[in-house]
Amino acid sequence: MASKNEDMNRLSILLILMIIPTMIYARKEGNTVTGKVTDNEQRAVASANVVLVEGQDKLVKAALTDEQGVFVLENIPAGEYVLKVTMLGYETYSSGKIAVAGNTVVPDITVTAKSTTLNEVAVRAQKPFIEVKADKIIVNVENSIISAGSSAMEVLQRSPGVMVDNNDNISLKGKQGVMIWMNGKQTPMSGQDLANVLKSMPANSIDRIEIISNPGARYDAAGSAGIINIITKKDQRLGVNGSVNLSYGQGVYPKYSGGASLNYRNKKLTAFVSYNYAKRIWFNHLMLNRQFLDTNDQQTSRLDQDNNAVFDFKNHMANAGLDYTLSSKTTIGISVSGITNSFSPKADNKSNRRFANDEIEYWFFTTGRHENAYYNYAGNGYMRHVFDTTGKELAIDLDYAAFGNQSNQNFTTIYRNPNGTENRPDEALSSDLTGLTQIRSVKADLTLPLEKKLRVETGVKSSYVTADNEPIFYVNNSTTPDPLRTNHFIYNENINAAYLNTNKEWEQFGVQVGLRLENTNIKLEQRAINQPSTNTYSYTQLFPSFAVQYHMTPIHDIGVTLSRRIERPNYQQLNPFRHYIDATTYREGYPYLNPASFYSVELSHTYKQRFLTTITYGINKGIITEVIQPSDNEKNVTVQTNKNLDRMLFVGLSGAYPFQVTKWWNNVTNYNIYYARYEGNIANTPLNNGRPTFDFNTTNTFILPRNFSAELGGFYQARQIYGYMDVQPVWMLNMGVQKNFLDKRATLRLNVQDLFWTGYPSATSVFTGYKESFTAERETRQVTVAFTYRFGKKTVAPTRRRSGGAEEEKRRAGTGGA
């Protein structure tokens, strides 16, 4: 491991690399081009696209005109350029060559409105790259020059408030757990599976991205991090296309992946099929120091543990679906997906128990050899009917999904005195863990556009979930289940919901008001050998939402959103499975978790439709928090689980700023400065603690000659308080290079993640009578080479990937494994 001085030197280098683009941009030195755009009647034309190009349409700088029709292009290298102005409803304007040196002022530009066969003039402003609405922020990918040739993941990284870390986890305004939707429906995938889809989706298949940090009543009330909705282009171009991909990565262990996708579209039918396989060998090196304390906080004993685990994940993922157009107004479709994940982890744990004076009492060594298999199968059927040309629409979804697992754990522990003699008899622990979660859902949504830009949305949804899990444990090769660990857990949940949402727009204002009603009915049954129990409870709650947006000027927008949401525990958090590290350390679910209520208000400001700044205040009552605590009923045993705290208070300032440093260098910088205070009492330990913290993320993209491009980026997360855990800072530097060839059908990428191997967590937890610190070294540093080849017609947009109405339930079920 590096010394603290070395880490600080590396951190200084990282911060300098991240700050340089902002400093260069902030200087605003160099040449400028200014001018004004008017129509035939000498009226100012606002929000027109003004671009400066060099040679054969090589983009140098772009800007939008303000409300007076004025534009300013800054930091331009001296030379000769062509100025172009585009705006929907007007003819494209193109100048002759303009010599730029110093502050260049061009004569007023007049754009001519296009005439139609009806001898009317259609004047409609072209959509800017970023639009701010009452309830969302819209990134118009179709109108973005810089997004050409990018992937959906790369566009997300440049979107305001969105952060993608080195493991492809997506967060929104500093909050984890954001939901990714496609065409108004949440995707059934998560983690790396979702990242692979977004990386393989070209930006030219996307119309727009909607960023909804405070979702309205139409959306499920669950989830506090917000929604990112990717809307694909709905064109009628016909043909076949597809892609194949291969990659190899090397960290401490190798990683392989490969796959293919095929899309087909004709006048009536659209279809897709895809398959991907991955084998990833990955390790986790967990180092624990656990102190047991008396009432005066003096050490009575201590455990030092060193656990090495190696995982060999083998993942198969397949998706298929089709849409069929019955008529000009009605479309039906089905989609199916299947995921399997098997892995056989090998874990070796070396621990020592020490007296109060730190002398070793005895050693124990635990060897774990396990077999795990997880699977997920899902299907969706849907119908869409458009009543008329105003956009009145009815949508119905039927869903079924199954998440299952079959696992076997096998541990052997030997105990030795410091002199090598036997301390106590060896112990063996084995288990047979089986589980099945099934989800059924029906959902209907009705959209009613009314006069004067008023839209009403209403709908209903009903879901029924059953989870049946039976972990059986055996001690010392006995054929009789261990009554202390064996359990049979059955969970039944029914949620019924209805909502009403209204949206109204004026010239400068936009308002959205909604109300959602959810009725929840739950039955928990534990068939434990010693303490069987059954609990049932029901509750009905209202979830209001409100949003208003004020367009002060073409370059200033102010917005306010308010909402109440619920965070339900996922089914694994409720499941009392025990996953052991050794005889003194395990993870288990807690079946008595309660849902948490999250209230939040946001004030946002957007400048020049690019620079977004947001202030957030929230209260999370009953927040579900991960804790590492002493066992409630076992001496000198530590349990990792989830518990409810009383509440969490949150206030934060976030910013998302895209910079164009030069014509070949673009930078996107995101930051979050926030304070979170946690209150509660777990394991007889009162908690009332918090601290200010921040995270900072930057990505630099460099356009190089001969179809090469490069990327340099990194992030820094400062020390933070999370419940009872005091989490130490984490930072990372990543870089990569890319080459397009074979008429841009083929792409070869080489990247290095976590160059200095600093992106793994360490933290300390303190409870009454117990203190723990841990460091978990993981394979965050690796080098990867990836190849993608696209075949078929380039002009065919990929078929619309669909998901259904049970996506919130699927998210809570998870896919198991990694």
N, C-alpha and C positions, 0 to 999 in steps of 0.2 A: 504493500500500500504506500501511496505517496505521502510525504510529510505535509504538515499544515502549511509551511512556507511555499512548498511546490504547488499545493492546491491554490493558494492565494495568487501566486504568479500566473497560473493557468487561468484563474478566474479573471484576473486583470486583463489578460490578453483577450479573453472572450468578450468582456464588457467593451473594450476598445473597438473590437471588430463590429460589435452591435451598434455602438454609438456613432461611428464614423459616417454611415449613410445619413443619419439625421442631421449631423453637424454640417455635412456638405450641402444638404438640401436647405438647411436653415440659413446658410450664408446668402443665398439668393444673389450671387454675383454672376457676371456674364452678360450676354446680350439679351435683349427683350424685343418682342414683336407685339404691338398693340394695334387695335382697330375697332371698328363698330360694324354691326350687321343690321340692315334695315330691309323692309319689303318695298314693293313698288310705290306705296303711298308714304314712304319715308317714316314708317312706324318701326320702333325698335323690335327686333326679333330676339326673344329670350330663349335660353336653353338650346341654342343651335350648337351642333358639333363643329368645332374648328380644329383642323389638324394641319401640322406642318410636316411635309414629306421631302425626302431627298432621293434623287435618282429615280429608280423604278418603284415608286410608292413605298419607300422605306420610311417608316414612322420615326419622327424625331420628337415631337411634342404634340399633346392634345389638350383641349380645354373646352369649356362651355361658356356661352355668352351669359352675362348677367341680365337683370331686369331692364337695363338701359341698352342692351344689345352689345355691350362692350366685352371684349376678350383681351386677356393678357397671357402671352406665352413667354415664360421666363427661362433663364439659364440656357440659352441657345448658343452653340458654338458658331463662330463666324463662318459664313459660307453662303451659297446660293440654294434657295429652297422654293417649293411650290406650296401655296396655301390653298386648302380646300375647305368648303363649308357644306355640310349636309344637314338636311332636316326633312322629315317626312311631310309630304305635301308641297315641297318646293323642289325646283330643279337644282341639281348639284352645281355649286360654283367652284371653279378652278382658276387660279391666277396664272399669270406668266411667272417667270423666274424672278424671285425677290432676293436682292443682296442684303444680307443681315450683318450689320456691324454696329455695335453700340445699341442705343435705344431706337429701334426702327418703328415708325408709325406708318401704317398702310392707309390709303384712301378708304373712305367708307365703302363697304361692300353691299350691293343690292342683290337680293335673291328673288327669283321670280316664281310665283305660285304656279303649280301644275294645273292645267285645265283638264276637265273630264268630258266624256261624251254627253253629259247632261248639262254642259256649259255652266257648271258650278265650280267653285273653288273649294277644294278640300284642304284645309289648313289645320294640321295637327302636329304638335311638337313631338319630335322623336324622343323616345324614352331615354333618359340619362342612365349611366351605368348603375347608379344607386338611387332608388326612390324611397321616400319615407312616407308610410301610410299610418293611419290611426292605430292599427293593431300589429303592424309588421314593418320590416325593412325588406325591400325587394332589390336584389342584384340582377340586373338585366344582362345576362350572359350573352345573349344574341347580339347585343349592341356593343359589346366590349371588344376593342381591337386587341388589347393585351391578352385576352383569353384564348385567342385563336391558337390551335394546336395544343392546348392544355388538356389536362384530365379534370374530371369532376372534383377529385381530391385537391388538386392544385388551385382550382377556383375557390373552393371552400377556404383554403389557407389564406387567400387574399380578401375574403369577405369580412366585413366589419364585425368585431366582437368574437370571431371564431378562432380557436386555437387548436392545432393538431400537434400532439407531442411526438416523441421519437418512436413510440409504440403504436402510432396511428389512432390514439384515443382522442376523440373530439370533445371539446368543451366550449361553452358559450358564456362569455362574460365572467370567466373564472369559475363556473359551476360545472362539475362533472355530471354525466348521466344524461346528456342531451339526446333527444330522440331524432333519428333521421327518417324522414318520410320521402316517398316517391309518388308524385302525382296525387297528393292528398291522402296517402295511406302509409302507415309506418312500415318500414322494411322488417321482415322477419329475422334478418341476420344481425349479428353484432360482432364486436371485436375485429379480428383479422379478416374474417369472412366478409364483413361489410367493407373494410378497407380495400380488399382486393377488388370488389365490385366498383367502388368509387374510383380507384386508380385506373381501371380498365375502361371506364366510361368517358368518351371524348367530350370536350366542352361544346363542340358544335352540335351535339345532340340535345343540349339543354337550352330551354327558352329563358328560364329565370329561376332564381333561388329565393325562397321566402324565409326570412329569419324572424322567428316568433319567440321572443324571450318570455312573454307573459301570454300564453295561449288563451283563446277565448272559450266560450261555452261549448262550441262545436266539438272540441277535442276532449278526450278522456281527461278526467280531473287529476289523474295520477301523474306524478313527475314534477319536479320543481326546477329543472334546468332549462326547459324550453324545447322548441321544435325547430328543426331545419327542414324545410320542404323543398325538394328538388322537382321542378316542373319540366318535363321533357317536351320537345317540339312535337306538335300533332300534325304531321304532314302526311301526304298521300303518295309519296314517292315509292316506287315499286322496285323489287329486286331482292338479292341475297347478299349478305356479307357476314363476316365473322372474324375471329382472331384466334391465334394460338400463343401461348406464353410459357416460358421456362425461366427458372431462376435457381441460383446456387448461392448460399451464404455460408460464411465461415466465421465463427467466433472461437470459443473454446471447442465447440462441437459443430458439425456441419448441419446444413438445412437445405432441403430440396423442395421444389414445387413445380407443378406443370398443369396446364389446363387448356381448354378450348371452348369457344362459344360460337353459335350459329344463329343468325337472324333471318327471317323470311317475311316478306310483305307483298300481298297483292291487293286488289280492290276490295275484297271482302274479308280476307284472312290475314292476321299477323301472328307470328309464332316465334318462339325462341327455345333454345336448349343450350345448357352449359354444364361443364363438368370440370372440377379441379381436384387435384390430389396434392397433399403436402406431407412431408416428413420432416419434423423439426426436433432435433435433440437439444435439450435446454437444461440448465442446471440452476439450483437454488442453494446457496451456501448461507445457512442461518446460524448466526452466532449470538447466543443468549447469555446474559448475566442476570440471575434472579436472586434477590435478597429477601429473606423472611425476617421481620422486625418485631421487637416487643413494643409495649405501650409507650416506651420512651424513644422509639425509633432507633433502637440499637439492634445490630444484627444478631440474630440467634442462629441462623444457618444460611448457607449460600449454595447455589447450584450454578456451575459453569457448563454450558452445553455448546457443542460444535456439531452441527448437522449438515451433511452433504447429501443432496438428493439429485439424481439425474433422471430426466423424463424423456421418453422417446414417443412423441406424439405422432400418430398416423391418422390423417384426416381426409375423408372423402366428402365432397359436396357436389350435389347435382340439383339443377333447377330446370323446369320446363313449364311452358304455358302457351296459351293462345287466346286471341280475341277474335270474335266473329261478328260482323256487322249484319244484323237481320234486316235492317232498313236504314234510311237516312237518319232515323231518330233513335234507334234501339241497337245496343251492342251487348253481347253476352260474352263471358269468358271463364276460363278455369286456369289455375296454376297449381303446381305441386313442387315440393322441395324435399330433399332428404340429406341429412348430415350424419355421418358416423365419425366417432373419434375414439380410438383405442390407444392405450399407453400402459407401460409396465414400469413404473418408477422403481428405482433402486436407491434406498436411503440407508445411510450409515451414520449413526449418532454416537458420539463419545462425550460423556459427561462425568463430572466429579462433584461430590457433595462435600462441603466444607463446614467445619465447626464455626462458632462465633469468632474465634481468633484466626480464621482463614486456613487453619491446618486441614488437610484432606482427611475426611472420614472414610470414604470409599469411592471407587470408580464403578460406573456401569456403562455397558456398551450395548446398543440396540441396533439390530440389523432388520431392515424392512424390505420385503420383496412382495410386490403387489401386482394385481391384474385388474385393469379397469376398461370398461366398454360403455360408451354413451351413444345414444342415438336420438334423432329428432326427425319426425316426418310430419308434414303439414300440407293441407290442401285448402283451396279457396274457390268458391264459385260466386259469380257476380252478374248483375244486370244493371245497365245504365239506360235510362230513357229520357230524351230531351223532348219536351212538349212543344216548344216553339222556338223562334229565332231570338227571343229575348234572353234565353239562358235558363228558363225554368227547367229543372232537372230532378229526377228521382233516381237514387242509387240504392241498391240492395246487395248485401254481402252475407254469405254463409261460410263459416270457417270450422275446421277441425284440425287439431294438432296434438301430437303425442311426444312426450319427452321421457325417455327411459334410461335406466342405467343398471349395470350388473358388475359389481366390483367384489374383489376378494383381497383382504389385507392379511399379511402374515408377518408377525413380529417375533423376534427372539431377543431376550435380554439376559445378559450375564452380569453378575456383581462380583467385584474383586476388592480386597483390602489393598492399602498402599504397598504392602509387601508382596502382592500377587496371589495371596491365598483367597479362597472362596469366602465371600462375605455373607451370602445367602444363596439358596437354591436358584438355579436358572428359571426364567419364566418364559412361557410361550403364549402369545395372544393371536388368535385368528378370527376372521369375520367373514360373513357372507352378507353383502349389502345389495339389496334390490329395491328398485323404486320405479313408479310409473305415474306421470302426471298427464292428464288428458284435459283438453280445452275445447269447448264447443261455444259458438257465438253466432248470433244473428243481429244484423244492423241495417237500419234504413235511414237515409238522409234526403231531405227535400229542400231545394233551393228555389226561392221565389224572388226574382228581380222585379222591383216595382218602379213607378215613375220617379223622375228627378233623382236618379242615382241612389235610390233606397233599395237595399237588398235584405231579405229576411231568410234565415236558415233555421230549420227545425228538424228534429230526428229522434229516434229511439234506438236503444241497444240493450240486449240481454246476453249475459254470458254465464256459463256453468262450468266450474273447474273441480276436478277430483284429483287428489294426490294420495297415493298409497305407497308407503315406504316401510320396509321391514328389515332393520339391521339386526343380525344375529351374531353374537360374540361367543367364542369358546376359549377357555383358559386351560393351558397346559395339556392340550390335545384331548380334552374331555369331549364326549359326545353330547353332553347336556349343556344347553345354553346358559351363559352367565347371567343371572337375574339382575345384576347391578347395571349391566350395559345393554342388554337386549331390549328391544322395544318394537312396537308395531304402531306406526303413526298414520292416521287417516285424516285427510283435510278435505272439506267440501265448502265451496264458495259459490254464491249466486249474486251477481250484481245486475241490477236493472236501472237504466238511465234514460232520461229525456232532457232535451235542451231547446232553448229558443235564443236566437242570436240575430241582432239587427245591425246594419252598417249603412251609414249615410255620409255622402261626400258633398261638400260645397266647393267654391272656387279656392278658398284658402284654408278651409277646415275639413277634417274628417273625424267622425265619431263612430265608435263601436261599443254596443252594450249587449251583454249576454247573461244568461242564467242557466245553470245546469243542475238537475236534480239526480242524485244517485242513492239508490237503496241497496244496502249490502247485507247479506245473510250468510253467516259462517257457522260451521260445525267442526269442532276439533275433537278427535278421539284418539286417546293413547291406550293401547292394549299392552302396557308393560306388565311383566310377570308379577312385580311386587305392588305397583301402585297404578292400576288402571283408572282412567278418568275420562269424562266426556264434558265438553263445554260448548254451549251454543250462545250466539249473540247476534243481534241485528241493530242496524242504525241507518238513519236516513239523513242526508246532509245536502245543503244548498251551496253552490259554488258560483258566486257572481264574478263578473269581469267587466272592466271598463277601460276604454282607450280613447284618447283624443290627440289629434295632430294638428299643429298650426304651422302653415307655410308662411313664415314672416316675409321672406323675400326669396327669389330664385336660388340664393346661396345660403340661406339660414332656415332651418326647420327645428321646431321645438315639439316634443311629444311627452305625454304622460300616460302610463298604464298602471292599472291596479288589478289584482286578482287574488283569489283564494284557491289553493290546490291541495291535494292530498298525496301523501307518500305512503303507499301500502308496502308492507314487507314482501319480498319475493319468497317463493315457495321453499328455496334452499335455506333462507334465513329462518324460516319457521320449522324446518325439518330437524329433529333431534338426532340426526346422524352424528357419529363420532369419527373423526379422521385423526388418527394418532400420529404424532411424531415419535414419541417414546412413551414409556409408562407414566410419565409425569406431565406430559404436554399433549393437548389435543384441541381440535376445533369441533364445535357442534352448533347446530341451530337452536333457537329458543322459540318454542311454540306459542309463547304468550306475548309476543310482540304486538303492540298496538299500532294502528296507522298514525302518521304524523300529519298535522295541518300546517300549511305554509302560506303566510300572508305576505305579499310584497307590493311595493310601489316603485316605479322607475321614472326618472326624469332624463330625457335624452336630448342632445343637441347635435345636429348634423351641419357641417360647414362644407359648402361647395359640393354637396352630394357625395363626398368622399371621406371626410374626417368625422368620425363618430365618437362622441363622448357621452357616457352614461353614468348617472348617480343612482344607486340602488339601495333600498332599505327593506329588510325583511325580518319576519319573526317565524321561526319554525317551532311549533308547539309539539312536544313529544318526539323530537327528532330521533331517528333510528341511527345509532352510532356503533361502529365497531370498537370493541374493547378487548384487551388482553388482561384478564383479572384472575385473582386467586379463586379456586373452586369454592362454591358455597358449602359443599358437604364432603370434600376430600382434602385431607391434610397434605400440604406441600405439593399441590397439583395446580397447574395453570391452565386456564381455559380461554380460548379465543372464540368470541361469540358476538352477537349483536344485542343491544339493549336500548330501551327508550330513556332518553334524558328528559328533563322537564321542558327545556326550551333552548333554542339557539337564537341569538340576536345577530343580525348581519347588516353592515353598512359598507358600501364599496364604491369606488370610482374606477371606471374602465375606459380605455380608449383603443381605437383601431384606426391606424393612419397608414395609408399607402403612399409611398414616395416614388417618383421617377427621378432618380439621381442623375442619370444621363440617358441618352437614347438607347443604350445597351445594358443599363443597370437599373433594375427595379427593386424596391425594398418595401416589405410590409411589416409593420411593427405593431404589436398588441401589448397592452399592459393591464394589470389589475392591481389596484391598491385597496385593501379591504381590512376590516376588523370583524372578527367573529367571537362572540362570548357564549360559552356553554354553561348551563346551570342544571344541576340534578344531584342524585345520590344513588350510587351503585356500589355494592360490596361494602356497605357501611362507610362510604367515603363521600362526604359532601363535596360538590364541585361548583365553583363560581369563578371561571377563569377564561381569559382570552388575551390576545395580543395583536397589534397591527402587523400586517405582513404584505407582501407583494409578489407578483410573478411577472416576468418579462419575456417576450418571445419575439424573435425577429427572423425573417427569411430574406435573403438576397439572391436574386436571380440574374444571371449574366448571359446575354445573347452573344455567342461567339461565331466566328466565321465557319464556313463549310458545314453548316447544319449541326454544329456543336452548341451545347449550352451547359451551364454549370450552376450550382446552387451551394450557398454557404449559409448556415443558420444555426441557431442555438436558443436555449432558454435558461432561465434562472428562477428557481422557486426559493424564496427566503424562508427562514425558520418560521414555523407556524404551530399554533395550538389546534389540535383536533380531538375534542372530547378530553379524555384523560391522557392523551398522548402529546408529548412535546416532540415534534418532528423536525429533524435537522435539515439545513439547506441542501438542495439538489441542483446541479447544473449540468449542461451537456452541450457539446459542439458536434454538428453533423455537416457533412459535405458530400457532393456528388457531381458527376458529369454525365452527359447524355449525348448520343449521336443518332441522328435520323439518316436513313439511307434507303436504297431501293425505292426511289420516288416517294419517300416518306411513309412507305408501308411498313418498314421495319424500324424498330427502336432498340438500341442497346444502352443500358444504364449501368453505371458503376457507382456505388455509394459506400460511405463509411459512417456508421452511426456511433455516437458516444465515443468520440476519438480518444478522450483521456480517461474513459471508464470511470465516470463520476455519477452516473445516473441511477444509482440504487439507493434504497431508503435506509435510514437509521432513526431510531426514536427511543424515548424513555417514557414509561408509564409509572405512576405512583398511586398506590391505594393504601388504605389503612392496614398496616402490618405487612406491606409488600411493596417492593420496588423492582422494576425490570428495565433493562436496556437491551436493545437488539440492533444488529446490522444484518441486512439481507443482501449479500452480493448476488447479482443475477447477470445473465448473459446479455447485457444491454449493449456491449461493444461488439460489433461484427461488420464484416465487409461482404457486400452482396453484388453480384452481377446478374442482370435480368435482361431477357430478350423477349420482344413481342413482335409478332408479324400479323398484319391485318390484310385480309383477302376479300375479294368481292367488290361490289360497286361502292366507291367512296361516298357517293351521294345518298346512300340509304342510311337513314337514321336507325340506331338500334331499336328493336322492339321494346315496347313499354314493359318494364318489369313491374309486376303487381304484387300487392299484398292485400290482406283483407281487413275484417273488422275486429279481429282478436289479437291485434299486435301488442297492446298493453299487457295482456295476459301472457303472451309468448315471451315478452321481455322479462317478466317476473319469473317465468319458468327457467330461462337460460338454456344453454346448449350443453353444459357440462364440460369438464376438461378445460383446455386452453384454446 
